[in-house]
Amino acid sequence: MSGAKRDAPASDGRGTGAAPLTLRGAARTAAVWGAALVGLGVALGAFGAHTLSGLVTEARLQTFETAVRYQVYQGLGLLALAAIAPTGRLAARSGPLLITGTLVFSGALYALVAGAPSWLGVVAPVGGVLLIAGWAVAVLELARRGA
């Protein structure tokens, strides 16, 4: 025994002994985007429920709700990816596809509800393809390397 003190493991400050989660690189970016998408989705959902319902048709309101739902789901997914792989490797590969896909898909639907030209409806499936690709990359990365 050398008498040297060993460093105690980091604590979360709550007495649980667990180290706090530190997000780095792309994981931090994914978490920030995820939280922003969820927060904005909650605000837009409230706007749709309390304001839009009297201003647009039922079909447009359903389109708006679809945009909000997908935005929130993807935001939660980005937060989950950041949490299970805090070094950022997983988020670096799938995050940009998920973020861009969400902006394109939900953005196109929001624009349609706001009265944009109907041809913009062909843009939403591009966002959907990006979302599918982002989750496929996440599945492949998790299956191949784990978190």
C-alpha positions in Angstrom: 0.0 0.0 0.0 1.5 3.3 -1.1 -0.8 5.5 1.0 -1.8 7.5 -2.1 -5.4 8.6 -2.0 -7.6 7.3 -4.8 -9.9 9.9 -6.4 -13.5 9.3 -5.4 -15.9 8.8 -8.3 -17.8 11.9 -9.4 -21.2 12.3 -7.8 -24.4 13.7 -9.1 -24.8 15.8 -5.9 -27.9 13.9 -4.8 -26.2 11.2 -2.8 -26.8 8.5 -5.4 -23.2 8.0 -6.2 -24.0 8.2 -9.9 -21.8 10.4 -12.1 -23.6 13.2 -13.9 -24.2 12.7 -17.7 -21.8 14.7 -19.7 -22.8 15.1 -23.3 -20.0 15.8 -25.9 -19.9 16.9 -29.5 -22.8 15.6 -31.6 -24.6 14.2 -28.6 -24.8 17.7 -27.1 -26.0 19.1 -30.4 -28.6 16.4 -30.7 -29.8 17.0 -27.1 -30.1 20.8 -27.7 -32.0 20.2 -30.9 -34.2 17.6 -29.3 -35.1 19.8 -26.4 -35.8 22.7 -28.7 -38.0 20.6 -31.0 -40.0 19.3 -28.0 -40.4 22.7 -26.4 -41.4 24.3 -29.6 -43.7 21.4 -30.3 -45.5 21.9 -27.0 -46.0 25.6 -27.7 -47.2 24.9 -31.2 -49.6 22.2 -30.0 -51.1 24.6 -27.5 -51.4 27.2 -30.3 -53.1 24.7 -32.5 -55.5 23.6 -29.8 -56.5 27.0 -28.5 -56.1 29.3 -31.6 -56.0 27.4 -34.8 -59.1 25.3 -34.3 -61.4 28.2 -35.1 -59.3 29.5 -38.0 -58.6 26.6 -40.3 -60.6 23.6 -41.6 -60.6 20.3 -39.7 -58.3 18.8 -42.4 -55.7 21.5 -42.0 -55.9 21.2 -38.2 -55.2 17.5 -38.5 -52.3 18.3 -40.8 -51.0 20.7 -38.1 -51.4 18.1 -35.4 -49.4 15.6 -37.5 -46.6 18.1 -37.9 -46.5 18.8 -34.1 -46.6 15.0 -33.3 -43.8 14.1 -35.6 -41.7 17.1 -34.4 -42.1 16.1 -30.7 -41.4 12.4 -31.5 -38.2 13.2 -33.3 -37.2 15.6 -30.5 -37.7 12.9 -27.9 -35.7 10.5 -30.1 -32.8 12.9 -30.4 -32.8 13.3 -26.6 -32.7 9.5 -26.3 -29.9 9.1 -28.8 -27.8 11.7 -26.9 -28.5 9.9 -23.6 -27.6 6.4 -24.7 -24.5 7.5 -26.5 -23.2 10.6 -24.7 -19.8 10.7 -26.6 -21.7 11.7 -29.8 -20.7 8.9 -32.2 -24.3 7.7 -32.7 -25.8 11.2 -32.9 -23.1 12.3 -35.4 -24.3 9.8 -37.9 -28.0 9.9 -37.4 -28.6 13.3 -35.9 -28.2 15.5 -39.0 -30.7 13.3 -40.9 -33.2 13.4 -38.1 -32.9 17.2 -37.6 -33.1 18.0 -41.3 -35.9 15.5 -41.8 -37.9 17.0 -39.0 -37.4 20.6 -40.3 -38.4 19.6 -43.8 -41.3 17.3 -42.9 -43.0 19.3 -40.2 -42.0 22.6 -41.8 -43.7 21.7 -45.0 -46.8 20.7 -43.2 -46.8 23.9 -41.1 -46.4 25.9 -44.3 -49.3 24.2 -45.9 -51.6 24.9 -42.9 -50.5 28.5 -43.1 -51.7 28.8 -46.7 -48.5 28.0 -48.7 -49.0 26.7 -52.3 -50.2 23.1 -52.4 -47.2 22.0 -54.5 -45.2 22.3 -51.2 -47.0 19.1 -50.2 -44.5 17.1 -52.3 -41.7 18.3 -50.0 -43.0 16.7 -46.9 -42.3 13.1 -48.1 -38.6 14.1 -48.6 -38.5 15.0 -44.9 -40.1 11.6 -44.2 -37.4 9.8 -46.2 -34.7 11.7 -44.2 -36.4 10.6 -41.0 -36.5 7.0 -42.0 -32.9 7.1 -43.1 -31.9 8.7 -39.8 -33.5 6.0 -37.8 -32.2 3.3 -40.1 -28.6 4.6 -39.5 -29.3 4.6 -35.7 -30.5 1.0 -35.9 -27.4 -0.1 -37.9 -25.0 1.8 -35.7 -26.5 0.3 -32.5 -26.6 -3.2 -34.0 -23.0 -2.9 -35.2 -21.3 -1.1 -32.3 -23.8 -0.6 -29.5 -24.2 2.7 -27.8 
